[in-house]
Amino acid sequence: MSAPINLRNSIVESHDEYHARSGEYLSSHLLAAFRRCPREYQMRVRGEITVPDSAALRFGRAFHCLALEGDEAFASEYLIGGPINPKTGKPFGADTKAARAAEEESGKAIVEVEDYGTMCAMDGALREHAVAQSVLHGTIREAVFRTNLQGVKCQARCDAVSESAIADLKTTDDIDSFERDAKKYGYLHQLAFYADVASFGNARSVTCYLIACEKRAPYRVGVWEMLLTPIDSAAAENRSAIRRLKAMMPGDASWPTGYEERRVFTG
């Protein structure tokens, strides 16, 4: 039996190149928006709603670069500390004009010294975690896959992928709450979407993992292998949502919010 994921179908491209095609391809985040509220999806595609680029998102992207692609890739994408304020002898804040000018001139994003120290500690803990390293061993990092699911063009950028498995790296403030957060933020549906896109619709044959790294000492790392039944169920829900999305694409004037009908509060 052949492996479910053909790595020759993977594409290497930058974070910006990948997201530049978000209007052309359906992503896991856009699909999550549609499942939650079709009108929100419509407004995001039209550019009427934008997702703010928070400090937490910027931290997560930088950590992913460091942990998954290594020091050389990190140095090509990020400046540590940024320009120094001559009055204080310390770096300008990340949101100052001086910092933004330095980013524009260098083409790199600034990571504050304290955040970089945290990232290095997290990366060290990840490297020392035997199970995490066994899952990540031999994988391709930040691989992009594109295919059609239910007749809709879809794309996925996978943190780490092999011929038979996908691992998604997450950061967390408290690893004891990670399983609850995974349900709250839809990580299972995200993984199922990645598996479906990378395997061209054969998600149930892909082994899926979540790897969580804590953002505070002692920087605990945890690995969760996702059972087939919930992955299969999440993939089925994704496919059902994609079919509904396709049916609405021709130009519905009003996309529902999901709260049009009266509800009964059960407490």
Residue, then its C-alpha position, 0 to 999 in steps of 0.5 A: m500500500s502506498a503512503p497517503i502523502n506524496l511529498r513530491n506534491s509539496i511546495v516550498e514558498s514563503h509565509d507571505e507568498y502562501h498568504a498572498r493566495s488566500g483569496e484564491y484558495l480556501s484555508s483551514h482558518l477561512l473554513a473555520a470562519f465559515r463553519r462558525c459564521p458564513r457571513e463572517y467568512q464572506m466579509r473576510v474574503r471581501g476584505e471587510i473584516t481583517v484579523p489583527d496581527s497580534a503580539a501573540l500571533r507574531f510570537g508564534r510565527a517567529f517561534h515556528c521559524l526558529a524551532l522548525e526551520g533553524d537559526e539560519a532561517f530565523a536570522s534571515e527573517y528576524l532582527i533581534g532587539g532592533p535599533i538602539n535608543p541612544k537616550t536609554g541604551k536599550p532597543f526601541g519598542a517594537d511598535t515605535k517609528a524607529a523599529r518600523a523603519a528598521e523593519e522596512e529597511s531590512g525586510k525583517a521583523i523585529v523580535e524583542v530580546e526578552d521574547y527571543g530568550t523565551m523562544c530559545a528556552m522553548d526551542g531547547a525544551l523541544r529539542e530535549h523532548a524525545v517523543a517530540q523529536s521522534v515525531l519531527h524526525g525526517t519531516i519536511r517543514e512548512a510544506v505547502f500543499r494545494t488540491n481540490l476538496q469537494g470541488v473547491k480549491c484548498q491549500a494548507r501549510c503544514d508545520a511538519v509532514s512525512e509520507s504518513a504523518i502530519a504534526d502541528l506545532k502550537t504554543t501555549d501559556d499553560i500546557d495543563s489547559f492545552e486539551r481544552d484550548a485545542k477544542k476551543y480553537g478547533y485544532l482538530h478540524q485544522l489538523a483534519f483539513y491539513a491531512d485531507v489537503a496533503s493526502f488529496g482527500n485521504a485524511r483517515s490514512v494520515t497519523c496526526y499529532l499536536i505538539a505544544c510548547e509552553k511559553r513560560a518556565p519550565y517550558r513544558v512540551g507535550v505531544w498528542e497523537m490524535l485518534l482516528t475516530p475524532i480526526d475522521s469525524a472532523a474531516a467529515e464536518n470539514r467536507s460538509a462545510i465545504r459542500r455548503l460553501k460551494a453551494m453558496m458561492p454563485g452569489d447569495a445576496s445574504w449569507p447567514t450568521g447561524y443565529e437567525e432562528r430562535r434558540v432555547f437556553t437550556g442552562 
